[in-house]
Amino acid sequence: MGLSNLGIFHTIVGIIAIIAGLASFIKFGKIDLARLSGKVYFYGTIVTSLTALGFTKHGRFNPGHIFSLFIAALVVIAFILSYQKKGNIKARYFENLQLSLSFFLSLVPTVNETLTRVPIGHPVAKDPSDPAIKTTLLVFFILFIAGSVFQFIKQRKINNGQLL
């Protein structure tokens, strides 16, 4: 598979972050930064995004670096919204959307790297344009939209005092 020490660390932390984000969504209906799983997602995503800056195929800053910085910015802004704007119930919509979007965007390189490397020797996909990658990302995009709608409806009920 040919991973460097940084690549191994990045992969392990990234997998932990994705599992934590998924666990938080399943348990709480959102990535909740006030809970342990949400905190693990937040810090894991920051570390994964920043360690991604250490990877380059062409020896210079590239679009992948911008992508990882964008994901980091999404979770940092969501963090600020979650802790600075506790009384602002409208901020929860943006917080939920940013965390969900960061989760979905984290899956883009994850799916690409996984399907072009696994199983070792005979990977599922040949390159990023492979139909297997496109189909998998389309499924995840549909799940992202459905999850975002679910969170919006749930947050509206919370804001209206119907859920506590």
Backbone as JSON Lines, residues from 0, in Angstrom:
{"i":0,"aa":"M","n":[0.82,-1.18,0.0],"ca":[0.0,0.0,0.0],"c":[0.87,1.25,0.0]}
{"i":1,"aa":"G","n":[2.05,1.18,0.54],"ca":[3.01,2.25,0.44],"c":[2.67,3.51,1.22]}
{"i":2,"aa":"L","n":[2.25,3.4,2.46],"ca":[1.95,4.58,3.25],"c":[3.16,4.97,4.1]}
{"i":3,"aa":"S","n":[3.4,6.27,4.17],"ca":[4.45,6.81,5.04],"c":[3.93,6.79,6.48]}
{"i":4,"aa":"N","n":[4.81,7.12,7.41],"ca":[4.37,7.23,8.81],"c":[3.28,8.29,8.95]}
{"i":5,"aa":"L","n":[3.45,9.43,8.26],"ca":[2.43,10.46,8.28],"c":[1.12,9.93,7.68]}
{"i":6,"aa":"G","n":[1.23,9.17,6.6],"ca":[0.05,8.61,5.95],"c":[-0.68,7.63,6.86]}
{"i":7,"aa":"I","n":[0.06,6.83,7.58],"ca":[-0.56,5.88,8.52],"c":[-1.26,6.64,9.64]}
{"i":8,"aa":"F","n":[-0.58,7.62,10.23],"ca":[-1.18,8.43,11.3],"c":[-2.44,9.13,10.79]}
{"i":9,"aa":"H","n":[-2.33,9.78,9.63],"ca":[-3.45,10.5,9.0],"c":[-4.64,9.55,8.8]}
{"i":10,"aa":"T","n":[-4.38,8.36,8.3],"ca":[-5.43,7.39,8.03],"c":[-6.11,6.93,9.32]}
{"i":11,"aa":"I","n":[-5.34,6.6,10.33],"ca":[-5.91,6.13,11.59],"c":[-6.77,7.22,12.24]}
{"i":12,"aa":"V","n":[-6.25,8.43,12.31],"ca":[-7.01,9.53,12.92],"c":[-8.26,9.81,12.09]}
{"i":13,"aa":"G","n":[-8.14,9.78,10.77],"ca":[-9.28,10.02,9.9],"c":[-10.38,8.99,10.07]}
{"i":14,"aa":"I","n":[-10.0,7.73,10.19],"ca":[-10.99,6.67,10.41],"c":[-11.69,6.85,11.74]}
{"i":15,"aa":"I","n":[-10.93,7.18,12.78],"ca":[-11.52,7.43,14.1],"c":[-12.5,8.6,14.02]}
{"i":16,"aa":"A","n":[-12.14,9.67,13.32],"ca":[-13.02,10.84,13.19],"c":[-14.31,10.47,12.46]}
{"i":17,"aa":"I","n":[-14.2,9.71,11.39],"ca":[-15.39,9.32,10.63],"c":[-16.3,8.42,11.48]}
{"i":18,"aa":"I","n":[-15.73,7.48,12.19],"ca":[-16.53,6.61,13.07],"c":[-17.21,7.43,14.16]}
{"i":19,"aa":"A","n":[-16.49,8.38,14.75],"ca":[-17.07,9.23,15.8],"c":[-18.2,10.09,15.25]}
{"i":20,"aa":"G","n":[-18.02,10.66,14.07],"ca":[-19.07,11.47,13.46],"c":[-20.3,10.65,13.16]}
{"i":21,"aa":"L","n":[-20.09,9.47,12.62],"ca":[-21.21,8.58,12.32],"c":[-21.92,8.15,13.61]}
{"i":22,"aa":"A","n":[-21.15,7.8,14.64],"ca":[-21.74,7.4,15.93],"c":[-22.56,8.55,16.52]}
{"i":23,"aa":"S","n":[-22.05,9.77,16.43],"ca":[-22.76,10.92,16.96],"c":[-24.07,11.13,16.21]}
{"i":24,"aa":"F","n":[-24.03,11.02,14.89],"ca":[-25.25,11.2,14.1],"c":[-26.27,10.12,14.45]}
{"i":25,"aa":"I","n":[-25.83,8.89,14.56],"ca":[-26.75,7.79,14.87],"c":[-27.37,7.97,16.26]}
{"i":26,"aa":"K","n":[-26.55,8.33,17.23],"ca":[-27.03,8.44,18.61],"c":[-27.83,9.71,18.87]}
{"i":27,"aa":"F","n":[-27.4,10.86,18.31],"ca":[-28.01,12.14,18.64],"c":[-28.72,12.81,17.47]}
{"i":28,"aa":"G","n":[-28.66,12.22,16.28],"ca":[-29.3,12.82,15.12],"c":[-28.49,13.95,14.51]}
{"i":29,"aa":"K","n":[-27.27,14.16,15.01],"ca":[-26.37,15.19,14.48],"c":[-25.0,14.96,15.08]}
{"i":30,"aa":"I","n":[-24.01,15.62,14.52],"ca":[-22.68,15.6,15.13],"c":[-22.74,16.66,16.23]}
{"i":31,"aa":"D","n":[-22.78,16.2,17.46],"ca":[-22.98,17.07,18.61],"c":[-21.62,17.36,19.27]}
{"i":32,"aa":"L","n":[-21.14,18.57,19.08],"ca":[-19.82,18.94,19.59],"c":[-19.76,19.02,21.11]}
{"i":33,"aa":"A","n":[-20.9,18.96,21.77],"ca":[-20.92,18.97,23.24],"c":[-20.73,17.56,23.8]}
{"i":34,"aa":"R","n":[-20.8,16.55,22.96],"ca":[-20.66,15.16,23.38],"c":[-19.28,14.63,23.0]}
{"i":35,"aa":"L","n":[-18.86,13.56,23.66],"ca":[-17.54,12.99,23.4],"c":[-17.36,12.62,21.93]}
{"i":36,"aa":"S","n":[-18.36,11.98,21.33],"ca":[-18.22,11.58,19.93],"c":[-18.06,12.79,19.02]}
{"i":37,"aa":"G","n":[-18.77,13.87,19.31],"ca":[-18.63,15.1,18.53],"c":[-17.27,15.75,18.71]}
{"i":38,"aa":"K","n":[-16.76,15.7,19.93],"ca":[-15.42,16.26,20.19],"c":[-14.35,15.44,19.48]}
{"i":39,"aa":"V","n":[-14.49,14.12,19.51],"ca":[-13.53,13.26,18.8],"c":[-13.6,13.55,17.3]}
{"i":40,"aa":"Y","n":[-14.83,13.74,16.77],"ca":[-14.97,14.08,15.35],"c":[-14.27,15.41,15.06]}
{"i":41,"aa":"F","n":[-14.53,16.41,15.9],"ca":[-13.95,17.74,15.68],"c":[-12.43,17.69,15.66]}
{"i":42,"aa":"Y","n":[-11.84,17.17,16.73],"ca":[-10.37,17.16,16.82],"c":[-9.76,16.23,15.78]}
{"i":43,"aa":"G","n":[-10.39,15.09,15.55],"ca":[-9.88,14.16,14.54],"c":[-9.91,14.76,13.14]}
{"i":44,"aa":"T","n":[-10.98,15.5,12.84],"ca":[-11.09,16.13,11.53],"c":[-10.06,17.24,11.37]}
{"i":45,"aa":"I","n":[-9.83,18.01,12.42],"ca":[-8.8,19.06,12.36],"c":[-7.43,18.44,12.11]}
{"i":46,"aa":"V","n":[-7.09,17.41,12.89],"ca":[-5.79,16.75,12.74],"c":[-5.66,16.14,11.34]}
{"i":47,"aa":"T","n":[-6.7,15.48,10.88],"ca":[-6.67,14.84,9.56],"c":[-6.51,15.89,8.45]}
{"i":48,"aa":"S","n":[-7.25,16.98,8.57],"ca":[-7.16,18.05,7.56],"c":[-5.77,18.66,7.53]}
{"i":49,"aa":"L","n":[-5.21,18.89,8.71],"ca":[-3.88,19.52,8.76],"c":[-2.78,18.56,8.32]}
{"i":50,"aa":"T","n":[-2.9,17.28,8.66],"ca":[-1.87,16.33,8.22],"c":[-1.95,16.1,6.71]}
{"i":51,"aa":"A","n":[-3.13,16.31,6.12],"ca":[-3.26,16.19,4.67],"c":[-2.4,17.21,3.94]}
{"i":52,"aa":"L","n":[-2.07,18.3,4.61],"ca":[-1.21,19.31,3.99],"c":[0.2,18.8,3.76]}
{"i":53,"aa":"G","n":[0.54,17.7,4.42],"ca":[1.87,17.11,4.25],"c":[1.99,16.2,3.05]}
{"i":54,"aa":"F","n":[0.88,15.98,2.33],"ca":[0.89,15.1,1.16],"c":[0.9,15.93,-0.12]}
{"i":55,"aa":"T","n":[1.77,15.56,-1.03],"ca":[1.81,16.23,-2.32],"c":[2.43,15.3,-3.36]}
{"i":56,"aa":"K","n":[1.82,15.27,-4.53],"ca":[2.36,14.45,-5.62],"c":[3.29,15.27,-6.51]}
{"i":57,"aa":"H","n":[3.1,16.57,-6.48],"ca":[3.85,17.44,-7.39],"c":[4.79,18.39,-6.67]}
{"i":58,"aa":"G","n":[4.95,18.23,-5.35],"ca":[5.89,19.04,-4.6],"c":[5.44,20.47,-4.31]}
{"i":59,"aa":"R","n":[4.15,20.74,-4.48],"ca":[3.67,22.09,-4.21],"c":[2.23,22.06,-3.71]}
{"i":60,"aa":"F","n":[1.76,23.22,-3.24],"ca":[0.4,23.4,-2.78],"c":[-0.54,23.07,-3.93]}
{"i":61,"aa":"N","n":[-1.62,22.32,-3.66],"ca":[-2.51,21.89,-4.74],"c":[-3.98,21.95,-4.3]}
{"i":62,"aa":"P","n":[-4.91,21.66,-5.2],"ca":[-6.34,21.72,-4.85],"c":[-6.73,20.82,-3.67]}
{"i":63,"aa":"G","n":[-6.05,19.71,-3.5],"ca":[-6.32,18.84,-2.35],"c":[-6.05,19.53,-1.03]}
{"i":64,"aa":"H","n":[-5.02,20.36,-1.02],"ca":[-4.71,21.14,0.19],"c":[-5.81,22.15,0.49]}
{"i":65,"aa":"I","n":[-6.3,22.8,-0.55],"ca":[-7.4,23.77,-0.37],"c":[-8.63,23.05,0.16]}
{"i":66,"aa":"F","n":[-8.9,21.86,-0.38],"ca":[-10.04,21.04,0.05],"c":[-9.92,20.73,1.54]}
{"i":67,"aa":"S","n":[-8.74,20.31,1.99],"ca":[-8.57,19.96,3.41],"c":[-8.69,21.21,4.3]}
{"i":68,"aa":"L","n":[-8.2,22.35,3.84],"ca":[-8.35,23.59,4.61],"c":[-9.81,24.03,4.69]}
{"i":69,"aa":"F","n":[-10.56,23.79,3.62],"ca":[-11.99,24.1,3.61],"c":[-12.74,23.24,4.64]}
{"i":70,"aa":"I","n":[-12.42,21.95,4.69],"ca":[-13.04,21.06,5.68],"c":[-12.7,21.53,7.09]}
{"i":71,"aa":"A","n":[-11.45,21.88,7.32],"ca":[-11.04,22.39,8.64],"c":[-11.8,23.67,8.98]}
{"i":72,"aa":"A","n":[-11.95,24.56,8.02],"ca":[-12.68,25.81,8.26],"c":[-14.13,25.53,8.62]}
{"i":73,"aa":"L","n":[-14.76,24.58,7.95],"ca":[-16.15,24.23,8.26],"c":[-16.31,23.8,9.71]}
{"i":74,"aa":"V","n":[-15.43,22.92,10.18],"ca":[-15.58,22.43,11.56],"c":[-15.21,23.51,12.58]}
{"i":75,"aa":"V","n":[-14.25,24.36,12.26],"ca":[-13.9,25.45,13.18],"c":[-15.05,26.44,13.3]}
{"i":76,"aa":"I","n":[-15.66,26.8,12.2],"ca":[-16.8,27.73,12.24],"c":[-17.97,27.08,13.0]}
{"i":77,"aa":"A","n":[-18.22,25.8,12.77],"ca":[-19.27,25.09,13.5],"c":[-18.97,25.08,15.0]}
{"i":78,"aa":"F","n":[-17.69,24.88,15.34],"ca":[-17.27,24.9,16.74],"c":[-17.57,26.27,17.36]}
{"i":79,"aa":"I","n":[-17.22,27.32,16.66],"ca":[-17.47,28.69,17.15],"c":[-18.96,28.91,17.34]}
{"i":80,"aa":"L","n":[-19.76,28.49,16.37],"ca":[-21.21,28.62,16.48],"c":[-21.76,27.84,17.67]}
{"i":81,"aa":"S","n":[-21.22,26.66,17.9],"ca":[-21.76,25.82,18.97],"c":[-21.45,26.36,20.36]}
{"i":82,"aa":"Y","n":[-20.33,27.03,20.52],"ca":[-19.94,27.52,21.84],"c":[-20.11,29.02,22.04]}
{"i":83,"aa":"Q","n":[-20.13,29.8,20.99],"ca":[-20.25,31.25,21.11],"c":[-21.71,31.71,21.01]}
{"i":84,"aa":"K","n":[-22.54,30.91,20.38],"ca":[-23.9,31.35,20.07],"c":[-24.94,30.42,20.7]}
{"i":85,"aa":"K","n":[-24.75,30.06,21.96],"ca":[-25.65,29.11,22.61],"c":[-27.1,29.58,22.61]}
{"i":86,"aa":"G","n":[-27.34,30.86,22.78],"ca":[-28.7,31.38,22.83],"c":[-29.34,31.56,21.46]}
{"i":87,"aa":"N","n":[-28.56,31.49,20.41],"ca":[-29.06,31.74,19.06],"c":[-29.48,30.41,18.43]}
{"i":88,"aa":"I","n":[-30.78,30.12,18.49],"ca":[-31.23,28.82,17.99],"c":[-31.13,28.72,16.46]}
{"i":89,"aa":"K","n":[-31.11,29.83,15.77],"ca":[-30.94,29.79,14.31],"c":[-29.53,29.33,13.94]}
{"i":90,"aa":"A","n":[-28.57,29.62,14.81],"ca":[-27.19,29.21,14.54],"c":[-27.06,27.69,14.48]}
{"i":91,"aa":"R","n":[-27.95,26.97,15.15],"ca":[-27.89,25.5,15.15],"c":[-28.07,24.94,13.73]}
{"i":92,"aa":"Y","n":[-28.91,25.58,12.91],"ca":[-29.08,25.11,11.53],"c":[-27.74,25.15,10.79]}
{"i":93,"aa":"F","n":[-27.03,26.26,10.92],"ca":[-25.75,26.42,10.24],"c":[-24.69,25.49,10.81]}
{"i":94,"aa":"E","n":[-24.69,25.35,12.12],"ca":[-23.75,24.43,12.77],"c":[-23.96,23.0,12.26]}
{"i":95,"aa":"N","n":[-25.22,22.55,12.27],"ca":[-25.52,21.19,11.8],"c":[-25.13,21.0,10.34]}
{"i":96,"aa":"L","n":[-25.46,21.98,9.5],"ca":[-25.15,21.86,8.08],"c":[-23.64,21.85,7.85]}
{"i":97,"aa":"Q","n":[-22.91,22.68,8.54],"ca":[-21.46,22.73,8.34],"c":[-20.79,21.43,8.79]}
{"i":98,"aa":"L","n":[-21.24,20.88,9.9],"ca":[-20.65,19.62,10.36],"c":[-21.01,18.47,9.41]}
{"i":99,"aa":"S","n":[-22.25,18.45,8.93],"ca":[-22.64,17.4,7.98],"c":[-21.88,17.54,6.67]}
{"i":100,"aa":"L","n":[-21.73,18.79,6.2],"ca":[-20.99,19.01,4.96],"c":[-19.53,18.62,5.13]}
{"i":101,"aa":"S","n":[-18.94,18.95,6.28],"ca":[-17.55,18.56,6.51],"c":[-17.41,17.03,6.51]}
{"i":102,"aa":"F","n":[-18.4,16.35,7.08],"ca":[-18.38,14.89,7.11],"c":[-18.45,14.33,5.68]}
{"i":103,"aa":"F","n":[-19.4,14.84,4.9],"ca":[-19.54,14.38,3.51],"c":[-18.26,14.66,2.71]}
{"i":104,"aa":"L","n":[-17.73,15.86,2.84],"ca":[-16.52,16.21,2.09],"c":[-15.32,15.36,2.52]}
{"i":105,"aa":"S","n":[-15.29,14.96,3.78],"ca":[-14.22,14.07,4.26],"c":[-14.31,12.7,3.59]}
{"i":106,"aa":"L","n":[-15.51,12.33,3.2],"ca":[-15.68,11.03,2.54],"c":[-15.16,11.01,1.11]}
{"i":107,"aa":"V","n":[-15.06,12.18,0.48],"ca":[-14.6,12.23,-0.92],"c":[-13.18,11.66,-1.05]}
{"i":108,"aa":"P","n":[-12.18,12.19,-0.35],"ca":[-10.85,11.59,-0.47],"c":[-10.78,10.2,0.16]}
{"i":109,"aa":"T","n":[-11.6,9.96,1.19],"ca":[-11.61,8.65,1.84],"c":[-12.05,7.57,0.87]}
{"i":110,"aa":"V","n":[-13.14,7.82,0.16],"ca":[-13.64,6.85,-0.83],"c":[-12.63,6.68,-1.95]}
{"i":111,"aa":"N","n":[-12.1,7.79,-2.44],"ca":[-11.13,7.74,-3.53],"c":[-9.91,6.91,-3.14]}
{"i":112,"aa":"E","n":[-9.32,7.22,-2.0],"ca":[-8.11,6.51,-1.56],"c":[-8.39,5.05,-1.25]}
{"i":113,"aa":"T","n":[-9.53,4.78,-0.62],"ca":[-9.85,3.4,-0.25],"c":[-10.11,2.54,-1.48]}
{"i":114,"aa":"L","n":[-10.95,3.02,-2.37],"ca":[-11.31,2.2,-3.54],"c":[-10.19,2.05,-4.56]}
{"i":115,"aa":"T","n":[-9.21,2.96,-4.54],"ca":[-8.08,2.81,-5.46],"c":[-6.91,2.05,-4.82]}
{"i":116,"aa":"R","n":[-7.06,1.64,-3.56],"ca":[-5.99,0.9,-2.87],"c":[-6.42,-0.48,-2.36]}
{"i":117,"aa":"V","n":[-7.72,-0.68,-2.15],"ca":[-8.21,-1.91,-1.51],"c":[-9.11,-2.66,-2.47]}
{"i":118,"aa":"P","n":[-9.02,-3.98,-2.52],"ca":[-8.04,-4.83,-1.86],"c":[-6.65,-4.66,-2.5]}
{"i":119,"aa":"I","n":[-5.65,-4.83,-1.69],"ca":[-4.27,-4.65,-2.13],"c":[-3.98,-5.59,-3.31]}
{"i":120,"aa":"G","n":[-3.43,-5.01,-4.36],"ca":[-3.11,-5.79,-5.55],"c":[-4.2,-5.78,-6.6]}
{"i":121,"aa":"H","n":[-5.46,-5.69,-6.19],"ca":[-6.61,-5.67,-7.11],"c":[-7.65,-4.68,-6.62]}
{"i":122,"aa":"P","n":[-7.32,-3.38,-6.6],"ca":[-8.26,-2.41,-6.05],"c":[-9.57,-2.35,-6.84]}
{"i":123,"aa":"V","n":[-10.61,-1.94,-6.14],"ca":[-11.95,-1.84,-6.73],"c":[-11.95,-0.85,-7.89]}
{"i":124,"aa":"A","n":[-11.25,0.28,-7.73],"ca":[-11.24,1.34,-8.75],"c":[-9.83,1.56,-9.27]}
{"i":125,"aa":"K","n":[-9.75,1.95,-10.54],"ca":[-8.43,2.2,-11.15],"c":[-7.93,3.61,-10.89]}
{"i":126,"aa":"D","n":[-8.86,4.58,-10.91],"ca":[-8.49,5.98,-10.71],"c":[-9.72,6.75,-10.23]}
{"i":127,"aa":"P","n":[-9.56,8.04,-9.89],"ca":[-10.68,8.81,-9.34],"c":[-11.89,8.94,-10.25]}
{"i":128,"aa":"S","n":[-11.73,8.71,-11.55],"ca":[-12.87,8.82,-12.46],"c":[-13.62,7.5,-12.63]}
{"i":129,"aa":"D","n":[-13.21,6.47,-11.92],"ca":[-13.84,5.15,-12.01],"c":[-15.3,5.22,-11.59]}
{"i":130,"aa":"P","n":[-16.2,4.52,-12.3],"ca":[-17.62,4.51,-11.94],"c":[-17.9,4.04,-10.51]}
{"i":131,"aa":"A","n":[-17.09,3.15,-9.98],"ca":[-17.3,2.69,-8.6],"c":[-17.18,3.85,-7.61]}
{"i":132,"aa":"I","n":[-16.23,4.73,-7.85],"ca":[-16.04,5.89,-6.98],"c":[-17.19,6.87,-7.15]}
{"i":133,"aa":"K","n":[-17.54,7.14,-8.4],"ca":[-18.64,8.07,-8.67],"c":[-19.96,7.58,-8.06]}
{"i":134,"aa":"T","n":[-20.24,6.3,-8.21],"ca":[-21.48,5.73,-7.66],"c":[-21.49,5.79,-6.14]}
{"i":135,"aa":"T","n":[-20.37,5.44,-5.53],"ca":[-20.28,5.47,-4.06],"c":[-20.48,6.89,-3.55]}
{"i":136,"aa":"L","n":[-19.84,7.85,-4.19],"ca":[-19.99,9.25,-3.76],"c":[-21.41,9.76,-3.99]}
{"i":137,"aa":"L","n":[-22.07,9.31,-5.05],"ca":[-23.46,9.69,-5.28],"c":[-24.36,9.17,-4.16]}
{"i":138,"aa":"V","n":[-24.14,7.93,-3.74],"ca":[-24.91,7.36,-2.63],"c":[-24.67,8.18,-1.37]}
{"i":139,"aa":"F","n":[-23.42,8.5,-1.07],"ca":[-23.11,9.3,0.11],"c":[-23.71,10.71,0.01]}
{"i":140,"aa":"F","n":[-23.74,11.28,-1.2],"ca":[-24.34,12.6,-1.38],"c":[-25.84,12.56,-1.08]}
{"i":141,"aa":"I","n":[-26.51,11.53,-1.56],"ca":[-27.94,11.37,-1.29],"c":[-28.18,11.21,0.22]}
{"i":142,"aa":"L","n":[-27.33,10.44,0.88],"ca":[-27.44,10.29,2.34],"c":[-27.17,11.61,3.05]}
{"i":143,"aa":"F","n":[-26.23,12.4,2.54],"ca":[-25.95,13.73,3.11],"c":[-27.18,14.62,3.0]}
{"i":144,"aa":"I","n":[-27.83,14.65,1.84],"ca":[-29.03,15.47,1.65],"c":[-30.14,14.99,2.59]}
{"i":145,"aa":"A","n":[-30.38,13.68,2.64],"ca":[-31.42,13.14,3.52],"c":[-31.12,13.45,4.99]}
{"i":146,"aa":"G","n":[-29.87,13.28,5.4],"ca":[-29.49,13.58,6.77],"c":[-29.64,15.05,7.1]}
{"i":147,"aa":"S","n":[-29.32,15.92,6.15],"ca":[-29.44,17.36,6.37],"c":[-30.91,17.76,6.52]}
{"i":148,"aa":"V","n":[-31.77,17.17,5.7],"ca":[-33.21,17.45,5.81],"c":[-33.72,16.96,7.17]}
{"i":149,"aa":"F","n":[-33.31,15.76,7.57],"ca":[-33.68,15.21,8.87],"c":[-33.26,16.16,9.99]}
{"i":150,"aa":"Q","n":[-32.02,16.66,9.95],"ca":[-31.51,17.56,10.98],"c":[-32.27,18.88,10.99]}
{"i":151,"aa":"F","n":[-32.61,19.39,9.81],"ca":[-33.35,20.64,9.71],"c":[-34.72,20.49,10.38]}
{"i":152,"aa":"I","n":[-35.41,19.4,10.07],"ca":[-36.74,19.16,10.65],"c":[-36.64,18.98,12.16]}
{"i":153,"aa":"K","n":[-35.67,18.21,12.6],"ca":[-35.48,17.98,14.04],"c":[-35.13,19.29,14.74]}
{"i":154,"aa":"Q","n":[-34.26,20.09,14.15],"ca":[-33.88,21.37,14.78],"c":[-35.06,22.32,14.83]}
{"i":155,"aa":"R","n":[-35.88,22.33,13.81],"ca":[-37.07,23.19,13.81],"c":[-38.0,22.81,14.94]}
{"i":156,"aa":"K","n":[-38.17,21.5,15.18],"ca":[-39.0,21.04,16.3],"c":[-38.39,21.46,17.63]}
{"i":157,"aa":"I","n":[-37.07,21.35,17.76],"ca":[-36.39,21.8,18.99],"c":[-36.59,23.29,19.18]}
{"i":158,"aa":"N","n":[-36.4,24.06,18.12],"ca":[-36.55,25.51,18.21],"c":[-37.97,25.93,18.57]}
{"i":159,"aa":"N","n":[-38.95,25.16,18.13],"ca":[-40.35,25.47,18.43],"c":[-40.81,24.88,19.76]}
{"i":160,"aa":"G","n":[-39.88,24.25,20.49],"ca":[-40.2,23.7,21.8],"c":[-40.92,22.38,21.77]}
{"i":161,"aa":"Q","n":[-40.97,21.71,20.61],"ca":[-41.66,20.43,20.5],"c":[-40.79,19.26,20.93]}
{"i":162,"aa":"L","n":[-39.48,19.43,20.88],"ca":[-38.55,18.39,21.32],"c":[-37.65,18.98,22.4]}
{"i":163,"aa":"L","n":[-37.43,18.24,23.42],"ca":[-36.51,18.71,24.45],"c":[-35.51,17.65,24.81]}
